[in-house]
């Protein structure tokens, strides 16, 4: 069975609004390396629209920094699934799922392949409750945001999910990557 990884940038106070961060070269390289082990990205609509066409445009134009261009190339090349009831059009190598994200992810998890990377805060409680997330990779940025979307809303989990810390990386930028697995 494939491993499902949830990866996210968050602030010290637990917010995950990507527009509040300015990822450094080492953070881009961290996520690029993480995607080397994945062959499928699983998005919610909001995150998908935040990421695309921004990164695919950069992959084509190579208009970013070296680390941004590497990240753009990798994220664009990987197959994607986006869960959305309203999205009509997606980029190539992406397909839309209209309902039952947990059921769809379970089917994908049972297929052969590399890791599946999940990038959706809105579906996270449902996917955790279904037991589908195997590992968490959280990059904490040295910033207090005080507003926006939290990683998890109060009361969104039925019970605690105990995790084991398997790795921590401190970046020159002051960001800290935490890698946890389910116990």
GUROTI-165014 format. One line per field, with one value per atom (N, C-alpha, C): residue in three letters; x, y, z; atom name; residue number from 1. Coordinates in nm, 3 decimals, decimal comma, padded with zeros to 5 digits, m for minus. Each point is the difference from the previous one (the first is absolute). Example, Ala and Ser with C-alpha at 12.3 -4.5 7.8 and 13.67 -1.06 7.14 Angstrom:
<sites>
resn = ALA_ALA_ALA_SER_SER_SER .
u = 01,319_m00,089_00,090_m00,035_00,082_m00,077 .
v = m00,569_00,119_00,120_00,105_00,119_00,109 .
w = 00,780_00,000_00,000_m00,072_00,006_00,073 .
name = N_CA_C_N_CA_C .
resi = 1_1_1_2_2_2 .
</sites>
This chain:
<sites>
resn = UNK_UNK_UNK_UNK_UNK_UNK_UNK_UNK_UNK_UNK_UNK_UNK_UNK_UNK_UNK_UNK_UNK_UNK_UNK_UNK_UNK_UNK_UNK_UNK_UNK_UNK_UNK_UNK_UNK_UNK_UNK_UNK_UNK_UNK_UNK_UNK_UNK_UNK_UNK_UNK_UNK_UNK_UNK_UNK_UNK_UNK_UNK_UNK_UNK_UNK_UNK_UNK_UNK_UNK_UNK_UNK_UNK_UNK_UNK_UNK_UNK_UNK_UNK_UNK_UNK_UNK_UNK_UNK_UNK_UNK_UNK_UNK_UNK_UNK_UNK_UNK_UNK_UNK_UNK_UNK_UNK_UNK_UNK_UNK_UNK_UNK_UNK_UNK_UNK_UNK_UNK_UNK_UNK_UNK_UNK_UNK_UNK_UNK_UNK_UNK_UNK_UNK_UNK_UNK_UNK_UNK_UNK_UNK_UNK_UNK_UNK_UNK_UNK_UNK_UNK_UNK_UNK_UNK_UNK_UNK_UNK_UNK_UNK_UNK_UNK_UNK_UNK_UNK_UNK_UNK_UNK_UNK_UNK_UNK_UNK_UNK_UNK_UNK_UNK_UNK_UNK_UNK_UNK_UNK_UNK_UNK_UNK_UNK_UNK_UNK_UNK_UNK_UNK_UNK_UNK_UNK_UNK_UNK_UNK_UNK_UNK_UNK_UNK_UNK_UNK_UNK_UNK_UNK_UNK_UNK_UNK_UNK_UNK_UNK_UNK_UNK_UNK_UNK_UNK_UNK_UNK_UNK_UNK_UNK_UNK_UNK_UNK_UNK_UNK_UNK_UNK_UNK_UNK_UNK_UNK_UNK_UNK_UNK_UNK_UNK_UNK_UNK_UNK_UNK_UNK_UNK_UNK_UNK_UNK_UNK_UNK_UNK_UNK_UNK_UNK_UNK_UNK_UNK_UNK_UNK_UNK_UNK_UNK_UNK_UNK_UNK_UNK_UNK_UNK_UNK_UNK_UNK_UNK_UNK_UNK_UNK_UNK_UNK_UNK_UNK_UNK_UNK_UNK_UNK_UNK_UNK_UNK_UNK_UNK_UNK_UNK_UNK_UNK_UNK_UNK_UNK_UNK_UNK_UNK_UNK_UNK_UNK_UNK_UNK_UNK_UNK_UNK_UNK_UNK_UNK_UNK_UNK_UNK_UNK_UNK_UNK_UNK_UNK_UNK_UNK_UNK_UNK_UNK_UNK_UNK_UNK_UNK_UNK_UNK_UNK_UNK_UNK_UNK_UNK_UNK_UNK_UNK_UNK_UNK_UNK_UNK_UNK_UNK_UNK_UNK_UNK_UNK_UNK_UNK_UNK_UNK_UNK_UNK_UNK_UNK_UNK_UNK_UNK_UNK_UNK_UNK_UNK_UNK_UNK_UNK_UNK_UNK_UNK_UNK_UNK_UNK_UNK_UNK_UNK_UNK_UNK_UNK_UNK_UNK_UNK_UNK_UNK_UNK_UNK_UNK_UNK_UNK_UNK_UNK_UNK_UNK_UNK_UNK_UNK_UNK_UNK_UNK_UNK_UNK_UNK_UNK_UNK_UNK_UNK_UNK_UNK_UNK_UNK_UNK_UNK_UNK_UNK_UNK_UNK_UNK_UNK_UNK_UNK_UNK_UNK_UNK_UNK_UNK_UNK_UNK_UNK_UNK_UNK_UNK_UNK_UNK_UNK_UNK_UNK_UNK_UNK_UNK_UNK_UNK_UNK_UNK_UNK_UNK_UNK_UNK_UNK_UNK_UNK_UNK_UNK_UNK_UNK_UNK_UNK_UNK_UNK_UNK_UNK_UNK_UNK_UNK_UNK_UNK_UNK_UNK_UNK_UNK_UNK_UNK_UNK_UNK_UNK_UNK_UNK_UNK_UNK_UNK_UNK_UNK_UNK_UNK_UNK_UNK_UNK_UNK_UNK_UNK_UNK_UNK_UNK_UNK_UNK_UNK_UNK_UNK_UNK_UNK_UNK_UNK_UNK_UNK_UNK_UNK_UNK_UNK_UNK_UNK_UNK_UNK_UNK_UNK_UNK_UNK_UNK_UNK_UNK_UNK_UNK_UNK_UNK_UNK_UNK_UNK_UNK_UNK_UNK_UNK_UNK_UNK_UNK_UNK_UNK_UNK_UNK_UNK_UNK_UNK_UNK_UNK_UNK_UNK_UNK_UNK_UNK_UNK_UNK_UNK_UNK_UNK_UNK_UNK_UNK_UNK_UNK_UNK_UNK_UNK_UNK_UNK_UNK_UNK_UNK_UNK_UNK_UNK_UNK_UNK_UNK_UNK_UNK_UNK_UNK_UNK_UNK_UNK_UNK_UNK_UNK_UNK_UNK_UNK_UNK_UNK_UNK_UNK_UNK_UNK_UNK_UNK .
u = 00,084_m00,084_00,088_m00,042_00,077_m00,009_00,103_00,004_m00,062_m00,083_m00,060_00,064_00,055_00,069_m00,078_m00,021_m00,058_00,114_00,018_00,106_m00,058_00,052_m00,056_00,100_m00,001_00,068_m00,096_00,049_m00,085_00,079_m00,073_00,063_00,016_00,074_00,019_m00,135_m00,095_m00,130_m00,102_00,047_m00,086_m00,082_00,030_m00,073_00,074_m00,074_00,063_m00,039_m00,007_m00,026_00,132_00,016_00,126_00,040_m00,097_00,034_00,068_00,003_00,064_00,147_00,049_00,138_00,076_00,131_00,088_00,104_m00,034_00,091_00,139_00,098_00,140_00,043_00,120_00,055_00,002_00,041_00,008_m00,137_m00,104_m00,135_m00,051_00,022_m00,037_00,071_00,129_00,076_m00,053_m00,042_m00,056_m00,126_m00,091_m00,124_00,025_00,098_00,035_00,052_00,086_00,053_m00,110_m00,092_m00,111_m00,084_m00,017_m00,079_00,073_00,129_00,073_m00,050_m00,055_m00,054_m00,148_m00,061_m00,144_m00,026_m00,108_m00,041_m00,145_m00,060_m00,136_m00,018_m00,062_m00,035_m00,151_m00,052_m00,143_m00,038_m00,073_m00,031_m00,149_m00,032_m00,133_00,000_m00,117_m00,012_00,077_m00,014_00,063_00,151_00,060_00,146_00,042_m00,076_00,034_00,001_m00,102_m00,007_00,106_00,046_00,110_00,131_00,016_00,125_00,006_m00,115_m00,002_m00,099_00,037_00,111_00,132_00,009_00,122_00,126_00,005_00,122_00,020_m00,107_00,017_00,048_m00,048_00,050_00,149_00,040_00,142_00,083_m00,054_00,075_00,024_m00,097_00,014_00,096_m00,013_00,079_00,137_00,016_00,123_00,032_m00,104_00,013_00,032_00,009_00,029_00,147_00,030_00,137_00,029_00,124_00,033_m00,082_m00,012_m00,076_m00,148_m00,055_m00,141_m00,023_00,091_m00,014_00,005_00,090_00,006_m00,131_m00,050_m00,126_m00,114_m00,004_m00,105_00,004_00,119_00,014_m00,055_00,037_m00,040_m00,150_m00,055_m00,142_m00,089_00,048_m00,077_00,003_00,110_00,017_m00,081_m00,030_m00,069_m00,149_m00,059_m00,145_m00,072_m00,119_m00,075_m00,146_m00,060_m00,144_m00,045_m00,108_m00,056_m00,145_m00,036_m00,137_m00,075_m00,104_m00,076_m00,137_m00,101_m00,134_m00,021_00,084_m00,024_00,102_00,115_00,105_m00,039_00,013_m00,036_00,121_00,113_00,116_00,124_00,087_00,126_00,111_00,122_00,114_00,020_00,085_00,028_00,062_m00,006_00,041_m00,071_m00,120_m00,083_m00,141_m00,062_m00,141_m00,080_m00,127_m00,091_m00,079_m00,014_m00,088_m00,108_m00,125_m00,112_m00,047_00,021_m00,051_00,083_m00,026_00,060_00,153_00,064_00,147_00,066_m00,054_00,061_m00,009_m00,112_m00,016_00,094_00,014_00,091_00,145_00,038_00,138_00,029_m00,095_00,018_00,026_m00,079_00,022_00,140_00,041_00,132_00,111_m00,020_00,098_00,022_m00,103_00,008_00,063_00,018_00,062_00,152_00,070_00,146_00,051_00,115_00,060_00,082_00,048_00,078_m00,095_00,053_m00,081_m00,103_m00,105_m00,102_00,016_00,012_00,015_m00,132_m00,054_m00,126_00,030_m00,068_00,018_m00,138_m00,072_m00,134_m00,035_m00,017_m00,037_m00,148_m00,083_m00,144_m00,037_00,071_m00,031_00,077_00,093_00,087_m00,075_m00,098_m00,070_m00,067_m00,061_m00,066_00,102_00,113_00,103_00,068_00,017_00,055_m00,099_m00,128_m00,103_m00,009_00,025_m00,004_00,130_00,098_00,126_00,090_m00,013_00,071_00,134_00,026_00,125_00,102_00,110_00,104_00,110_00,029_00,106_m00,033_00,056_m00,020_00,135_00,013_00,123_m00,041_00,026_m00,040_00,124_00,000_00,109_m00,052_00,055_m00,042_00,086_m00,067_00,070_00,007_00,109_00,018_m00,079_m00,131_m00,088_m00,129_m00,052_m00,133_m00,095_m00,107_m00,092_m00,127_m00,059_m00,117_m00,130_00,001_m00,125_00,011_m00,113_m00,001_m00,046_00,033_m00,042_00,095_m00,055_00,080_00,021_00,105_00,025_m00,120_m00,050_m00,121_m00,085_m00,130_m00,092_m00,033_m00,035_m00,039_m00,116_00,013_m00,107_m00,006_00,099_m00,006_00,043_00,063_00,039_m00,084_m00,041_m00,078_00,085_00,127_00,091_00,141_00,089_00,140_00,064_00,093_00,080_00,143_00,048_00,135_00,101_00,102_00,102_00,137_00,092_00,138_00,089_00,081_00,094_00,116_00,024_00,110_00,115_m00,024_00,107_m00,036_00,101_m00,014_00,117_m00,031_00,104_m00,016_00,108_m00,001_00,069_m00,073_00,053_00,069_00,092_00,069_m00,098_m00,114_m00,102_m00,072_00,020_m00,071_m00,123_m00,037_m00,111_00,046_m00,096_00,029_m00,097_00,055_m00,082_m00,011_m00,124_m00,027_m00,062_00,054_m00,052_m00,055_m00,130_m00,067_m00,063_m00,009_m00,074_m00,103_m00,106_m00,101_00,061_m00,042_00,047_m00,091 .
v = m00,118_00,118_00,124_00,101_00,123_00,081_00,081_00,091_00,133_00,056_00,131_00,099_00,107_00,103_00,130_00,064_00,134_00,098_00,096_00,099_00,140_00,087_00,135_00,095_00,123_00,110_00,060_00,027_00,062_00,106_00,092_00,101_m00,056_00,068_m00,043_m00,012_00,088_m00,003_m00,088_m00,086_m00,103_00,037_00,112_00,039_m00,049_m00,032_m00,058_00,074_00,130_00,083_00,022_m00,065_00,006_00,142_00,090_00,138_00,075_m00,059_00,065_m00,037_m00,089_m00,047_00,037_00,008_00,018_m00,112_m00,119_m00,115_00,028_m00,042_00,017_m00,113_00,013_m00,102_m00,137_m00,006_m00,130_m00,064_00,081_m00,055_m00,050_00,076_m00,050_m00,132_m00,006_m00,122_m00,117_00,028_m00,104_m00,061_00,086_m00,051_m00,064_00,049_m00,063_m00,141_m00,014_m00,133_m00,092_00,055_m00,080_m00,057_00,080_m00,045_m00,102_m00,017_m00,102_m00,140_m00,016_m00,128_m00,017_00,101_m00,002_m00,007_m00,067_00,000_00,045_00,052_00,052_00,107_00,112_00,108_00,004_00,013_m00,003_00,135_00,083_00,137_00,019_00,097_00,061_00,113_00,050_00,103_00,127_00,047_00,127_m00,008_m00,106_m00,012_m00,018_m00,079_m00,020_00,134_00,082_00,128_00,098_m00,016_00,082_m00,039_m00,128_m00,052_00,006_m00,017_m00,007_00,101_00,073_m00,019_00,065_00,056_00,070_m00,083_m00,123_m00,079_m00,057_m00,034_m00,051_00,111_00,122_00,113_00,022_m00,011_00,017_m00,114_m00,121_m00,113_00,022_00,057_00,027_00,115_00,108_00,120_m00,001_m00,087_m00,003_00,141_00,070_00,140_00,019_m00,109_00,011_m00,014_m00,010_m00,029_m00,147_m00,041_m00,140_m00,098_00,026_m00,091_00,003_00,115_00,009_m00,074_00,015_m00,069_m00,152_m00,049_m00,145_m00,049_00,075_m00,036_00,002_00,104_00,013_m00,117_m00,038_m00,113_m00,128_m00,023_m00,125_m00,005_00,108_m00,002_m00,006_00,056_m00,002_m00,139_m00,070_m00,131_m00,111_00,013_m00,107_00,001_m00,121_m00,012_00,056_00,058_00,065_m00,043_m00,003_m00,016_00,121_00,066_00,112_m00,032_00,018_m00,025_00,132_00,003_00,123_m00,030_00,069_m00,008_00,108_00,105_00,115_00,021_m00,058_00,022_m00,067_00,074_m00,053_m00,045_00,066_m00,021_m00,012_m00,095_m00,017_m00,017_00,009_m00,015_m00,146_m00,022_m00,138_m00,076_m00,127_m00,096_00,024_00,058_00,025_m00,048_m00,066_m00,037_00,046_00,024_00,051_m00,116_00,001_m00,091_00,087_m00,037_00,086_m00,027_m00,119_m00,031_m00,111_m00,023_m00,108_m00,002_00,108_00,004_m00,116_m00,038_m00,110_m00,131_m00,026_m00,122_m00,003_00,114_00,010_m00,019_00,064_m00,013_m00,143_m00,066_m00,140_m00,087_00,021_m00,076_00,025_00,126_00,035_m00,058_m00,001_m00,053_m00,149_m00,069_m00,145_m00,037_00,097_m00,027_00,001_m00,068_00,005_00,140_00,033_00,128_00,052_00,123_00,068_00,066_00,089_00,071_00,091_00,027_00,098_00,118_00,119_00,119_00,076_00,020_00,071_00,143_00,093_00,142_00,064_m00,024_00,057_00,010_00,120_00,021_m00,033_00,033_m00,021_m00,148_m00,089_m00,143_m00,072_00,067_m00,067_m00,074_00,061_m00,075_m00,128_00,007_m00,118_m00,109_00,039_m00,098_m00,060_00,080_m00,053_m00,099_00,038_m00,087_m00,134_00,002_m00,123_m00,081_00,053_m00,070_m00,003_00,100_m00,003_00,073_00,086_00,075_m00,078_m00,038_m00,081_00,085_00,114_00,086_00,146_00,083_00,145_00,066_00,093_00,079_00,147_00,056_00,138_00,088_00,105_00,097_00,124_00,024_00,113_00,121_00,108_00,123_00,093_00,072_00,087_00,130_m00,014_00,116_m00,028_00,105_m00,005_00,070_m00,065_00,053_00,055_m00,076_00,048_00,003_m00,050_m00,001_m00,104_m00,035_m00,093_m00,139_m00,094_m00,139_m00,072_m00,065_m00,081_m00,138_m00,067_m00,135_m00,088_00,009_m00,071_00,095_00,003_00,081_m00,071_00,075_m00,057_m00,097_m00,119_m00,099_m00,078_00,017_m00,066_m00,146_m00,043_m00,141_m00,066_m00,124_m00,076_m00,041_m00,030_m00,043_00,041_m00,002_00,035_m00,100_00,047_m00,086_00,007_m00,108_m00,003_m00,021_00,084_m00,003_m00,022_m00,051_m00,018_00,088_00,084_00,084_m00,086_00,000_m00,081_00,084_00,129_00,085_00,146_00,081_00,145_00,061_00,099_00,072_00,149_00,063_00,145_00,064_00,086_00,066_00,132_00,044_00,127_00,116_m00,012_00,105_00,012_m00,097_00,000_m00,088_m00,052_m00,096_m00,133_m00,076_m00,131_m00,101_m00,105_m00,106_m00,114_m00,040_m00,112_m00,113_m00,120_m00,117_m00,096_m00,025_m00,088_m00,118_m00,113_m00,115_m00,041_m00,067_m00,050_m00,108_m00,004_m00,104_m00,121 .
w = 00,000_00,000_00,000_m00,077_m00,008_00,128_00,024_00,114_m00,042_00,087_m00,024_00,097_m00,057_00,076_m00,009_00,113_00,004_00,023_m00,089_00,013_m00,003_00,088_00,007_00,064_m00,047_00,065_00,102_00,123_00,100_00,076_00,060_00,085_00,141_00,083_00,137_00,072_m00,034_00,066_m00,072_m00,092_m00,056_m00,122_m00,063_m00,121_m00,123_m00,104_m00,119_m00,128_00,007_m00,116_m00,074_m00,115_m00,074_m00,038_m00,008_m00,038_00,114_00,120_00,115_00,013_m00,085_00,009_m00,126_00,017_m00,113_00,008_m00,054_00,016_m00,057_00,075_m00,039_m00,093_m00,052_m00,090_00,067_00,126_00,066_00,021_00,021_00,014_m00,134_m00,108_m00,133_m00,030_00,030_m00,025_00,084_00,123_00,087_m00,064_m00,044_m00,060_m00,137_m00,074_m00,128_00,026_00,098_00,035_00,051_00,076_00,050_m00,116_m00,103_m00,116_m00,086_00,019_m00,076_00,036_00,120_00,044_m00,032_m00,062_m00,027_m00,151_m00,035_m00,140_m00,018_00,109_m00,007_00,106_m00,041_00,091_00,012_00,120_00,028_00,063_m00,075_00,040_00,024_00,085_00,003_m00,102_m00,033_m00,102_00,036_00,123_00,039_m00,016_00,051_m00,010_m00,145_m00,076_m00,140_m00,074_00,023_m00,070_00,049_00,123_00,049_m00,069_m00,027_m00,056_m00,153_m00,065_m00,147_m00,056_m00,101_m00,092_00,042_00,122_00,041_m00,025_00,056_m00,013_m00,140_m00,069_m00,137_m00,094_00,022_m00,080_00,026_00,127_00,032_m00,059_00,001_m00,058_m00,149_m00,069_m00,144_m00,026_00,076_m00,026_00,067_00,103_00,080_00,051_00,047_00,041_00,148_00,074_00,143_00,029_00,127_00,041_m00,033_00,012_m00,032_00,083_00,130_00,087_m00,033_m00,033_m00,040_m00,132_m00,094_m00,129_00,017_00,086_00,028_00,060_00,098_00,064_m00,103_m00,082_m00,103_m00,098_m00,044_m00,092_00,063_00,125_00,066_00,028_00,054_00,036_m00,124_m00,108_m00,125_m00,064_00,014_m00,065_00,065_00,128_00,073_m00,033_m00,013_m00,019_00,121_m00,025_00,106_m00,004_00,119_00,017_00,079_m00,046_00,074_00,032_00,127_00,044_m00,007_m00,083_m00,017_m00,060_00,053_m00,059_m00,104_00,002_m00,087_m00,111_00,011_m00,100_m00,132_m00,108_m00,132_m00,080_00,024_m00,085_00,087_m00,036_00,070_m00,103_00,048_m00,089_m00,038_m00,102_m00,039_00,116_m00,004_00,104_00,133_m00,006_00,118_m00,032_00,098_m00,018_00,120_m00,024_00,101_00,061_00,131_00,073_00,062_m00,019_00,043_00,143_00,053_00,133_00,065_00,128_00,077_m00,006_00,049_m00,006_00,075_00,115_00,076_m00,077_m00,061_m00,080_m00,119_m00,066_m00,115_00,043_00,111_00,047_00,043_00,060_00,038_m00,122_m00,107_m00,125_m00,055_m00,001_m00,052_00,086_00,131_00,093_m00,022_m00,043_m00,020_m00,134_m00,088_m00,129_00,014_m00,091_00,005_m00,035_00,054_m00,032_00,116_m00,019_00,103_00,101_00,080_00,099_m00,065_00,075_m00,038_00,096_m00,055_00,082_00,003_00,121_00,018_00,041_m00,064_00,028_00,004_00,109_00,015_00,147_00,048_00,139_00,020_m00,097_00,016_00,013_m00,066_00,008_00,110_00,065_00,096_00,111_00,068_00,105_m00,052_m00,116_m00,058_m00,033_m00,056_m00,037_00,123_00,105_00,125_00,061_00,005_00,058_m00,074_m00,130_m00,081_00,013_00,074_00,021_m00,122_m00,086_m00,129_m00,001_00,096_00,002_00,082_m00,063_00,066_00,061_m00,061_00,052_m00,024_00,085_m00,006_m00,012_m00,093_m00,016_00,008_00,115_00,026_00,007_m00,080_00,003_00,071_00,119_00,082_m00,034_m00,041_m00,037_00,121_00,015_00,117_m00,012_m00,002_m00,013_00,077_00,063_00,061_m00,095_m00,038_m00,100_00,064_00,091_00,072_m00,076_m00,123_m00,079_m00,112_m00,053_m00,113_00,039_m00,084_00,018_00,095_00,099_00,092_m00,060_00,044_m00,045_00,034_00,122_00,042_00,083_m00,028_00,078_00,130_00,102_00,128_m00,021_00,058_m00,009_m00,129_m00,089_m00,131_00,004_00,110_00,014_00,108_m00,026_00,097_00,119_m00,025_00,106_m00,036_00,097_m00,024_m00,096_m00,077_m00,086_00,051_00,059_00,054_m00,113_00,001_m00,103_00,063_m00,081_00,044_m00,087_00,063_m00,072_m00,048_m00,132_m00,054_m00,054_m00,023_m00,052_00,021_00,023_00,007_m00,075_m00,083_m00,072_00,030_00,042_00,022_m00,120_m00,069_m00,118_00,037_m00,087_00,021_00,014_m00,068_00,000_00,134_00,090_00,127_m00,001_m00,116_m00,008_00,058_00,051_00,057_m00,062_m00,060_m00,058_00,102_00,025_00,091_m00,082_00,013_m00,070_00,105_m00,005_00,095_m00,074_00,068_m00,052_00,104_m00,047_00,092_00,088_00,125_00,092_m00,011 .
name = N_CA_C_N_CA_C_N_CA_C_N_CA_C_N_CA_C_N_CA_C_N_CA_C_N_CA_C_N_CA_C_N_CA_C_N_CA_C_N_CA_C_N_CA_C_N_CA_C_N_CA_C_N_CA_C_N_CA_C_N_CA_C_N_CA_C_N_CA_C_N_CA_C_N_CA_C_N_CA_C_N_CA_C_N_CA_C_N_CA_C_N_CA_C_N_CA_C_N_CA_C_N_CA_C_N_CA_C_N_CA_C_N_CA_C_N_CA_C_N_CA_C_N_CA_C_N_CA_C_N_CA_C_N_CA_C_N_CA_C_N_CA_C_N_CA_C_N_CA_C_N_CA_C_N_CA_C_N_CA_C_N_CA_C_N_CA_C_N_CA_C_N_CA_C_N_CA_C_N_CA_C_N_CA_C_N_CA_C_N_CA_C_N_CA_C_N_CA_C_N_CA_C_N_CA_C_N_CA_C_N_CA_C_N_CA_C_N_CA_C_N_CA_C_N_CA_C_N_CA_C_N_CA_C_N_CA_C_N_CA_C_N_CA_C_N_CA_C_N_CA_C_N_CA_C_N_CA_C_N_CA_C_N_CA_C_N_CA_C_N_CA_C_N_CA_C_N_CA_C_N_CA_C_N_CA_C_N_CA_C_N_CA_C_N_CA_C_N_CA_C_N_CA_C_N_CA_C_N_CA_C_N_CA_C_N_CA_C_N_CA_C_N_CA_C_N_CA_C_N_CA_C_N_CA_C_N_CA_C_N_CA_C_N_CA_C_N_CA_C_N_CA_C_N_CA_C_N_CA_C_N_CA_C_N_CA_C_N_CA_C_N_CA_C_N_CA_C_N_CA_C_N_CA_C_N_CA_C_N_CA_C_N_CA_C_N_CA_C_N_CA_C_N_CA_C_N_CA_C_N_CA_C_N_CA_C_N_CA_C_N_CA_C_N_CA_C_N_CA_C_N_CA_C_N_CA_C_N_CA_C_N_CA_C_N_CA_C_N_CA_C_N_CA_C_N_CA_C_N_CA_C_N_CA_C_N_CA_C_N_CA_C_N_CA_C_N_CA_C_N_CA_C_N_CA_C_N_CA_C_N_CA_C_N_CA_C_N_CA_C_N_CA_C_N_CA_C_N_CA_C_N_CA_C_N_CA_C_N_CA_C_N_CA_C_N_CA_C_N_CA_C_N_CA_C_N_CA_C_N_CA_C_N_CA_C_N_CA_C_N_CA_C_N_CA_C_N_CA_C_N_CA_C_N_CA_C_N_CA_C_N_CA_C_N_CA_C_N_CA_C_N_CA_C_N_CA_C_N_CA_C_N_CA_C_N_CA_C_N_CA_C_N_CA_C_N_CA_C_N_CA_C_N_CA_C_N_CA_C_N_CA_C_N_CA_C_N_CA_C_N_CA_C_N_CA_C_N_CA_C .
resi = 1_1_1_2_2_2_3_3_3_4_4_4_5_5_5_6_6_6_7_7_7_8_8_8_9_9_9_10_10_10_11_11_11_12_12_12_13_13_13_14_14_14_15_15_15_16_16_16_17_17_17_18_18_18_19_19_19_20_20_20_21_21_21_22_22_22_23_23_23_24_24_24_25_25_25_26_26_26_27_27_27_28_28_28_29_29_29_30_30_30_31_31_31_32_32_32_33_33_33_34_34_34_35_35_35_36_36_36_37_37_37_38_38_38_39_39_39_40_40_40_41_41_41_42_42_42_43_43_43_44_44_44_45_45_45_46_46_46_47_47_47_48_48_48_49_49_49_50_50_50_51_51_51_52_52_52_53_53_53_54_54_54_55_55_55_56_56_56_57_57_57_58_58_58_59_59_59_60_60_60_61_61_61_62_62_62_63_63_63_64_64_64_65_65_65_66_66_66_67_67_67_68_68_68_69_69_69_70_70_70_71_71_71_72_72_72_73_73_73_74_74_74_75_75_75_76_76_76_77_77_77_78_78_78_79_79_79_80_80_80_81_81_81_82_82_82_83_83_83_84_84_84_85_85_85_86_86_86_87_87_87_88_88_88_89_89_89_90_90_90_91_91_91_92_92_92_93_93_93_94_94_94_95_95_95_96_96_96_97_97_97_98_98_98_99_99_99_100_100_100_101_101_101_102_102_102_103_103_103_104_104_104_105_105_105_106_106_106_107_107_107_108_108_108_109_109_109_110_110_110_111_111_111_112_112_112_113_113_113_114_114_114_115_115_115_116_116_116_117_117_117_118_118_118_119_119_119_120_120_120_121_121_121_122_122_122_123_123_123_124_124_124_125_125_125_126_126_126_127_127_127_128_128_128_129_129_129_130_130_130_131_131_131_132_132_132_133_133_133_134_134_134_135_135_135_136_136_136_137_137_137_138_138_138_139_139_139_140_140_140_141_141_141_142_142_142_143_143_143_144_144_144_145_145_145_146_146_146_147_147_147_148_148_148_149_149_149_150_150_150_151_151_151_152_152_152_153_153_153_154_154_154_155_155_155_156_156_156_157_157_157_158_158_158_159_159_159_160_160_160_161_161_161_162_162_162_163_163_163_164_164_164_165_165_165_166_166_166_167_167_167_168_168_168_169_169_169_170_170_170_171_171_171_172_172_172_173_173_173_174_174_174_175_175_175_176_176_176_177_177_177_178_178_178_179_179_179_180_180_180_181_181_181_182_182_182_183_183_183 .
</sites>
